[in-house]
Amino acid sequence: MLEQLKEIICNYVEVEPEQIQPESRFMEDLGFTSFDFMSMLGELEDTFEVEVDQQTAAGIRTVQEAVNYLEKLTGEE
C-alpha cells in the first residue's frame, strides 16, 4: 500500500519515491497544495475503489495516516 501511494504522490509533486517517508507530511514536507491533495484523493478513490470521506481526509497529515486510512477502507489492515 505504501509503495503504491508513493507512486501516486509522485504524480502530484516533484519528489522521488525514496524521499517519501511514512512520517512525511503532505503539505509541509512534500509541498502539496490543497488542490493537489484533493486531486490525489480522487485518484486514490479510483485506484483502490473506495470512497474517501472528505471530513476524515481533511485530518490526514502524513503519508502513514493516509496508508492507515486506505487500509481501513480496503479491509487490508
Buried (B, 14 or more C-beta within 10 A) or exposed (E): EBEEBBEBBBEBBEBEEEBBBEEBBBEEBBEBEEEBBBBBBEEBEEBBEBEBEEEEBEEBBBBBBBBBBBBEBEEEE
